[in-house]
Amino acid sequence: MPDSWQRQLAKTISRIENMDTEALVQLARCPLDNPNVHVIGVTGPPGGGKSTLCGQLVQNLAREHKVAALLVDPSSPYSGGAILGDRIRMSALSANPNVYIRSLSNRGNTGGVNSTVVSIIRAVMNCGFEYIIVETVGAGQSEVKIASIADTTLVVAVPNLGDDIQAFKSGIMEIADIFVINKADLPGADVLFAALRESAVRHKDGWLTPVCQTVAVEGRGIDSLLDYIRAHGDWLRRQGRLTEKRKQAAKFEILELSSYYLQSHLDQVPADVLAANLANKDFNMLQRLLDAYREIVNSLSEVN
């Protein structure tokens, strides 16, 4: 039986996922700027072993720290429910009192995460976790929103991606704080390592993106990866970048929630009504929406 705090956290997350306005308002009061918490994003194409890698990170970190893993699953566009079994695959870790694992539906959201993930991170932070790992859906190159949420973003790649490495670069490569070559015991790992090293030559605000090789299923390379993760976290704090990261996450939260609520309200308007407005070139509704948003933005700019 889970402890009372775990049950309470699970209920809170469920309310957030169901867009319970009261819960979202309450969570907005929980600070997002705790410098003692490290939010790690894990993304990359499918088949890269992200879940296994996350499991190894959780297992190692939980020896000395409280760790939460938020595993974003693809979901049915009709039910909105998660359809993968990441939580089942990592269920053995849940017995550790330092570990909390939760699958989150992406609710059909592009970008690898759902609209409420930052609010959920607030809830988890409020429970005293030191590390929060967010694994994205990993359904392609569009999983870039994680960089607006995480302090440190891991981009996981595997050998033998094919010759068109440029196509991979043009997607999620640019968001990497750390490149991870998982399944590094496979042929082609050296070629991929060289390609990633070449693309990582450029500096990101003074941070040179490292390339770490792992074989997650055997636990190889995990200690080195954790060293890189800690080094990046230390660098963020030294450079004052962590505060900026958290501000960006808060902005992401507002943008995602406002977009969700706008769409959900418009979805309630019959299609023939919207079509008639469009046919008549009646943009009064759009103008009213713009005026309302402009008023909100102006009020935000007045906040000290």
C-alpha positions in Angstrom: 0.0 0.0 0.0 1.5 3.4 -1.0 2.2 5.9 1.8 -0.4 8.6 2.3 1.8 11.3 0.6 2.0 9.1 -2.5 -1.7 8.6 -2.6 -2.3 12.3 -2.2 0.3 13.1 -4.9 -1.4 10.6 -7.3 -4.8 12.2 -6.6 -3.3 15.7 -7.2 -1.7 14.7 -10.5 -5.0 13.0 -11.7 -6.8 16.3 -10.9 -4.2 18.3 -12.9 -4.4 15.9 -15.8 -8.2 16.2 -15.9 -7.7 20.0 -16.0 -9.3 20.6 -12.6 -9.2 24.4 -12.4 -9.1 24.5 -8.6 -6.1 22.2 -8.5 -4.3 24.2 -11.2 -4.8 27.4 -9.3 -3.6 25.9 -6.1 -0.5 24.5 -7.8 0.3 27.8 -9.4 1.1 29.0 -5.8 3.7 26.3 -5.4 7.2 27.7 -6.3 9.0 26.5 -9.4 12.3 28.1 -8.6 13.7 25.6 -6.0 17.5 25.4 -6.9 17.8 22.1 -5.0 15.7 20.3 -7.6 17.1 19.1 -10.9 14.6 18.5 -13.7 16.0 16.2 -16.4 14.3 15.7 -19.7 15.0 12.6 -21.8 14.0 12.6 -25.4 14.9 11.0 -28.7 13.5 8.7 -31.5 11.7 5.5 -30.7 13.7 2.4 -30.1 16.5 4.2 -28.4 16.0 2.5 -25.0 14.9 5.7 -23.2 12.8 3.9 -20.7 15.6 1.5 -19.8 18.0 4.5 -19.5 15.5 6.4 -17.3 15.2 3.3 -15.1 18.9 3.1 -14.6 19.1 6.8 -13.8 16.3 6.4 -11.2 17.9 3.4 -9.7 21.3 5.0 -9.3 20.0 8.4 -8.0 17.6 6.8 -5.6 20.5 5.4 -3.5 21.0 8.9 -2.0 18.1 11.1 -3.3 14.4 11.3 -3.7 13.6 10.8 -7.4 10.4 11.1 -9.4 10.0 9.8 -13.0 7.2 11.2 -15.1 6.8 9.0 -18.2 4.8 10.6 -21.0 2.9 8.1 -23.0 1.1 8.5 -26.4 -2.6 8.4 -25.9 -5.8 7.7 -27.7 -7.2 10.9 -29.2 -10.7 9.7 -28.0 -10.2 8.5 -24.5 -7.0 10.5 -23.7 -5.7 7.6 -21.7 -2.1 6.4 -21.7 -1.6 3.2 -23.9 2.0 2.2 -23.1 3.3 0.3 -20.2 6.3 2.3 -19.1 5.0 2.3 -15.5 4.7 -1.4 -15.6 8.2 -1.9 -17.0 9.6 0.2 -14.2 7.3 -1.1 -11.4 10.1 -2.8 -9.6 11.6 0.5 -8.8 8.4 1.8 -7.2 9.0 -0.3 -4.1 11.9 2.0 -3.2 10.6 4.7 -0.8 12.8 7.3 -2.5 11.1 6.7 -5.9 7.8 7.9 -7.4 6.9 6.8 -10.9 3.9 8.1 -12.9 2.8 7.6 -16.5 1.2 10.7 -18.0 -0.9 10.8 -21.1 0.2 13.3 -23.7 -3.4 13.8 -24.6 -2.5 13.8 -28.3 -0.3 16.8 -27.8 2.6 17.3 -30.2 6.0 18.0 -28.8 6.3 14.9 -26.6 4.7 16.2 -23.4 1.2 17.3 -22.3 -0.1 20.7 -21.4 -0.1 20.1 -17.7 3.4 18.7 -17.2 4.8 21.9 -15.6 1.9 22.0 -13.1 2.7 18.4 -12.3 6.3 19.2 -11.8 5.2 21.9 -9.3 3.3 19.2 -7.4 6.2 16.8 -7.4 8.6 19.6 -6.3 6.3 20.3 -3.4 6.8 16.8 -2.1 10.5 17.2 -1.6 12.0 15.4 -4.6 15.5 16.3 -5.6 15.5 14.9 -9.1 12.6 14.9 -11.5 13.0 12.9 -14.7 10.6 13.6 -17.6 10.6 11.1 -20.5 8.9 12.2 -23.7 6.8 10.2 -26.1 9.7 10.0 -28.6 7.5 9.7 -31.6 9.7 11.7 -34.0 11.6 14.9 -34.4 8.9 17.1 -33.0 9.7 16.3 -29.4 11.3 19.6 -28.7 9.0 21.1 -26.1 11.0 19.3 -23.3 13.7 21.9 -23.7 11.3 24.5 -22.4 10.6 22.4 -19.3 13.8 20.6 -18.3 16.9 22.1 -16.7 19.0 19.5 -18.5 17.9 17.8 -21.7 19.3 14.5 -22.8 18.9 13.6 -26.4 19.2 9.8 -26.8 20.4 8.3 -30.1 21.3 4.8 -31.2 23.8 3.5 -33.8 22.8 2.7 -37.3 20.3 5.6 -37.7 21.1 5.6 -41.4 23.2 8.0 -43.6 20.8 10.9 -43.2 22.2 12.2 -40.0 21.4 15.8 -41.2 17.7 15.0 -40.9 18.2 14.0 -37.3 20.2 17.1 -36.6 17.5 19.3 -38.0 15.0 18.0 -35.5 15.8 17.4 -31.8 19.6 17.7 -32.0 19.7 21.4 -31.3 18.0 21.1 -27.9 20.6 18.7 -26.4 22.5 19.6 -23.3 24.0 16.1 -23.3 24.0 13.6 -26.2 23.6 10.0 -25.1 24.5 7.2 -27.5 22.6 4.2 -26.0 23.2 0.6 -27.1 26.8 1.8 -27.7 27.9 -1.9 -28.0 26.2 -2.1 -31.5 28.1 -1.6 -34.7 28.2 2.0 -35.9 28.6 3.5 -32.4 32.0 5.0 -33.3 30.6 6.6 -36.5 27.7 8.1 -34.5 30.0 9.3 -31.8 32.1 11.2 -34.3 29.1 12.7 -36.0 27.7 13.9 -32.7 31.0 15.2 -31.5 31.2 17.3 -34.7 27.8 18.7 -34.2 28.5 19.4 -30.6 31.6 21.6 -31.3 29.5 24.8 -31.0 29.0 26.2 -27.5 25.6 26.7 -25.9 26.1 29.8 -23.7 29.4 28.5 -22.6 28.4 24.8 -22.2 30.1 22.4 -24.6 27.6 19.6 -25.2 29.2 16.3 -24.3 28.6 12.9 -25.9 28.2 10.0 -23.5 28.0 6.4 -24.5 25.9 3.9 -22.5 24.5 0.4 -22.7 21.6 1.0 -20.4 20.3 -2.6 -20.3 23.6 -3.6 -18.7 24.0 -0.4 -16.6 27.2 0.6 -18.5 28.1 4.3 -18.8 25.4 5.4 -16.3 27.9 6.7 -13.8 29.6 8.9 -16.5 26.2 10.1 -17.6 25.3 11.1 -14.1 28.6 13.0 -13.8 27.7 15.0 -16.9 24.2 15.7 -15.6 25.5 16.9 -12.3 28.1 19.0 -14.1 25.4 20.7 -16.2 23.3 21.4 -13.2 26.2 23.0 -11.4 27.0 25.1 -14.4 23.4 26.3 -14.6 23.5 27.4 -11.0 27.0 29.1 -11.3 26.0 31.0 -14.5 22.6 32.0 -13.1 20.9 30.1 -15.9 18.7 27.9 -13.7 16.5 30.8 -12.8 16.0 31.6 -16.5 15.2 27.9 -17.2 12.5 28.0 -14.6 11.0 31.2 -15.9 10.9 29.7 -19.3 9.1 26.7 -17.8 6.5 28.9 -16.2 5.9 30.7 -19.5 5.5 27.4 -21.2 2.9 26.4 -18.6 0.9 29.6 -19.2 1.0 29.2 -23.0 0.0 25.6 -22.9 -2.8 26.0 -20.5 -4.3 29.0 -22.2 -4.1 27.3 -25.6 -5.9 24.2 -24.1 -8.7 26.3 -22.6 -9.2 28.3 -25.8 -9.4 25.2 -27.9 -11.7 23.4 -25.5 -14.1 26.3 -25.5 -14.0 26.6 -29.3 -14.6 22.9 -29.5 -18.0 23.4 -27.9 -19.1 25.8 -30.7 -20.9 23.9 -33.4 -18.9 23.5 -36.6 -21.6 25.1 -38.7 -21.6 28.2 -36.6 -17.8 28.6 -37.0 -18.1 27.8 -40.7 -20.8 30.4 -41.2 -18.7 33.1 -39.5 -15.8 32.2 -41.8 -18.0 32.2 -44.9 -19.4 35.7 -43.9 -15.8 36.9 -43.2 -17.1 37.8 -39.7 -14.0 38.2 -37.7 -15.6 40.0 -34.7 -15.1 36.9 -32.6 -11.4 36.8 -33.4 -11.1 40.5 -32.7 -12.8 40.0 -29.3 -10.4 37.2 -28.5 -7.4 39.3 -29.5 -8.7 42.2 -27.3 -9.2 39.9 -24.4 -5.7 38.5 -24.7 -4.2 41.9 -25.2 -5.9 43.1 -21.9 -4.5 40.0 -20.1 -1.0 40.6 -21.5 -1.1 44.3 -20.5 -2.1 43.3 -16.9 0.8 40.8 -16.8 3.2 43.5 -17.8 2.0 45.6 -14.9 3.0 43.0 -12.3 6.2 43.8 -10.5 
